[in-house]
Structure formats: C-alpha cells, structure tokens
Amino acid sequence: MYFLFVCYCLVSINILIVGKNIQYYNNNAQEFYSRTINADLSDNYKAFTSYLPEQAYILDAGCGVGRDTRYCLSQRYQVTAFDGSTEMVK
C-alpha cells in the first residue's frame, strides 16, 4: 500500500501564531475561496501526480477550501483532508 503525505500548512510550535492563522482564515474563508478556487494549477497537478502510483493515498493536511483535494479525488486518488480552520472546510 502506498501512502503519500502532502502538507500545505506550516506547523508552528508557537500556539499563538497557529491560533492567529486559524482566526485569519476563519475570518476570511469566503474571500480566500473566491480568490483561489478557480486558479489554474494544471501544470502543478500534472507534475505532482507524475510521482504517484495509481490509486495512491493522499493526506491533504491544511486542505483549506479543498481545491486540491477535489482535483485529487477527480483523478481517483484516495484522499483524507483536514484543516484547522472550520470555516475553510465548510
């Protein structure tokens, strides 16, 4: 079984920094979604998936609004996604 761990979020030891980041994304989730959901990342996706075996398992840590998760699911990868911002994952 293949596992690939993808991390988009920067993990910080400082709880205050993490808390402020989550608060920022909770407060700006809709704006972030509007600005990024239709971004053309096809070249990035093609490069990334070229390293994956068929039906790879992907952990999308810090998935935000789920843009990359949706793409990976559409390509039949098995994805587990989570984000610290409850507003981003709605």
Short mmCIF file of the C-alpha atoms (twelve columns), coordinates in Angstrom:
data_MODEL
# 
_entry.id   MODEL 
# 
loop_
_atom_site.group_PDB 
_atom_site.id 
_atom_site.type_symbol 
_atom_site.label_atom_id 
_atom_site.label_alt_id 
_atom_site.label_comp_id 
_atom_site.label_asym_id 
_atom_site.label_seq_id 
_atom_site.Cartn_x 
_atom_site.Cartn_y 
_atom_site.Cartn_z 
_atom_site.pdbx_PDB_model_num 
ATOM 1  C CA . MET A 1  0.000   0.000  0.000   1 
ATOM 2  C CA . TYR A 2  1.336   3.414  -0.906  1 
ATOM 3  C CA . PHE A 3  0.994   6.474  1.225   1 
ATOM 4  C CA . LEU A 4  1.917   9.983  0.296   1 
ATOM 5  C CA . PHE A 5  1.739   12.694 2.816   1 
ATOM 6  C CA . VAL A 6  1.159   16.160 1.470   1 
ATOM 7  C CA . CYS A 7  1.485   19.080 3.828   1 
ATOM 8  C CA . TYR A 8  0.353   22.556 2.745   1 
ATOM 9  C CA . CYS A 9  0.305   24.056 6.231   1 
ATOM 10 C CA . LEU A 10 3.313   25.236 8.158   1 
ATOM 11 C CA . VAL A 11 3.302   23.673 11.600  1 
ATOM 12 C CA . SER A 12 4.419   26.073 14.275  1 
ATOM 13 C CA . ILE A 13 5.495   25.342 17.822  1 
ATOM 14 C CA . ASN A 14 4.142   28.724 18.838  1 
ATOM 15 C CA . ILE A 15 0.441   28.217 19.654  1 
ATOM 16 C CA . LEU A 16 -0.275  31.948 19.354  1 
ATOM 17 C CA . ILE A 17 0.920   32.043 15.754  1 
ATOM 18 C CA . VAL A 18 -1.162  28.997 14.866  1 
ATOM 19 C CA . GLY A 19 -4.193  30.485 16.597  1 
ATOM 20 C CA . LYS A 20 -3.831  33.761 14.727  1 
ATOM 21 C CA . ASN A 21 -3.500  31.922 11.413  1 
ATOM 22 C CA . ILE A 22 -6.636  29.900 12.062  1 
ATOM 23 C CA . GLN A 23 -8.501  33.006 13.165  1 
ATOM 24 C CA . TYR A 24 -7.396  34.815 9.990   1 
ATOM 25 C CA . TYR A 25 -8.627  32.006 7.742   1 
ATOM 26 C CA . ASN A 26 -11.872 31.660 9.699   1 
ATOM 27 C CA . ASN A 27 -12.490 35.379 9.207   1 
ATOM 28 C CA . ASN A 28 -11.501 35.411 5.517   1 
ATOM 29 C CA . ALA A 29 -12.618 31.994 4.266   1 
ATOM 30 C CA . GLN A 30 -15.125 33.255 1.694   1 
ATOM 31 C CA . GLU A 31 -12.679 35.774 0.235   1 
ATOM 32 C CA . PHE A 32 -9.931  33.139 0.078   1 
ATOM 33 C CA . TYR A 33 -12.315 30.719 -1.636  1 
ATOM 34 C CA . SER A 34 -13.336 33.329 -4.211  1 
ATOM 35 C CA . ARG A 35 -9.722  34.242 -4.993  1 
ATOM 36 C CA . THR A 36 -8.314  30.728 -5.236  1 
ATOM 37 C CA . ILE A 37 -10.963 28.151 -6.168  1 
ATOM 38 C CA . ASN A 38 -10.587 28.666 -9.927  1 
ATOM 39 C CA . ALA A 39 -6.809  29.043 -10.008 1 
ATOM 40 C CA . ASP A 40 -5.291  27.121 -12.916 1 
ATOM 41 C CA . LEU A 41 -2.888  24.729 -11.262 1 
ATOM 42 C CA . SER A 42 -2.944  22.099 -14.008 1 
ATOM 43 C CA . ASP A 43 0.833   22.226 -14.529 1 
ATOM 44 C CA . ASN A 44 1.408   21.825 -10.794 1 
ATOM 45 C CA . TYR A 45 -1.066  18.963 -10.579 1 
ATOM 46 C CA . LYS A 46 0.484   17.213 -13.563 1 
ATOM 47 C CA . ALA A 47 3.971   17.479 -12.046 1 
ATOM 48 C CA . PHE A 48 2.764   16.326 -8.624  1 
ATOM 49 C CA . THR A 49 0.736   13.353 -9.837  1 
ATOM 50 C CA . SER A 50 3.553   12.135 -12.069 1 
ATOM 51 C CA . TYR A 51 5.203   10.851 -8.880  1 
ATOM 52 C CA . LEU A 52 2.136   8.986  -7.631  1 
ATOM 53 C CA . PRO A 53 1.186   5.377  -8.209  1 
ATOM 54 C CA . GLU A 54 -2.372  4.686  -9.336  1 
ATOM 55 C CA . GLN A 55 -4.890  4.897  -6.502  1 
ATOM 56 C CA . ALA A 56 -2.379  6.485  -4.128  1 
ATOM 57 C CA . TYR A 57 -3.488  7.523  -0.668  1 
ATOM 58 C CA . ILE A 58 -3.026  11.233 -0.058  1 
ATOM 59 C CA . LEU A 59 -3.181  13.113 3.229   1 
ATOM 60 C CA . ASP A 60 -4.005  16.736 2.474   1 
ATOM 61 C CA . ALA A 61 -3.066  18.414 5.755   1 
ATOM 62 C CA . GLY A 62 -4.135  22.034 5.692   1 
ATOM 63 C CA . CYS A 63 -6.553  21.470 2.821   1 
ATOM 64 C CA . GLY A 64 -8.101  24.923 3.053   1 
ATOM 65 C CA . VAL A 65 -11.189 25.158 0.856   1 
ATOM 66 C CA . GLY A 66 -10.497 21.757 -0.691  1 
ATOM 67 C CA . ARG A 67 -9.410  22.858 -4.155  1 
ATOM 68 C CA . ASP A 68 -6.500  20.405 -4.349  1 
ATOM 69 C CA . THR A 69 -8.467  17.684 -2.581  1 
ATOM 70 C CA . ARG A 70 -11.208 17.906 -5.215  1 
ATOM 71 C CA . TYR A 71 -8.694  17.587 -8.002  1 
ATOM 72 C CA . CYS A 72 -7.061  14.521 -6.447  1 
ATOM 73 C CA . LEU A 73 -10.443 12.884 -5.882  1 
ATOM 74 C CA . SER A 74 -11.381 13.561 -9.509  1 
ATOM 75 C CA . GLN A 75 -8.251  11.644 -10.519 1 
ATOM 76 C CA . ARG A 76 -9.368  8.657  -8.412  1 
ATOM 77 C CA . TYR A 77 -6.821  9.081  -5.642  1 
ATOM 78 C CA . GLN A 78 -7.954  8.276  -2.128  1 
ATOM 79 C CA . VAL A 79 -7.758  11.469 -0.088  1 
ATOM 80 C CA . THR A 80 -8.080  12.298 3.578   1 
ATOM 81 C CA . ALA A 81 -8.177  16.046 4.106   1 
ATOM 82 C CA . PHE A 82 -8.359  18.322 7.119   1 
ATOM 83 C CA . ASP A 83 -7.758  21.921 8.051   1 
ATOM 84 C CA . GLY A 84 -7.535  23.824 11.327  1 
ATOM 85 C CA . SER A 85 -9.992  26.422 10.055  1 
ATOM 86 C CA . THR A 86 -13.566 25.249 10.424  1 
ATOM 87 C CA . GLU A 87 -14.757 27.977 8.059   1 
ATOM 88 C CA . MET A 88 -12.414 26.895 5.278   1 
ATOM 89 C CA . VAL A 89 -13.763 23.341 5.175   1 
ATOM 90 C CA . LYS A 90 -17.472 24.222 5.109   1 
# 
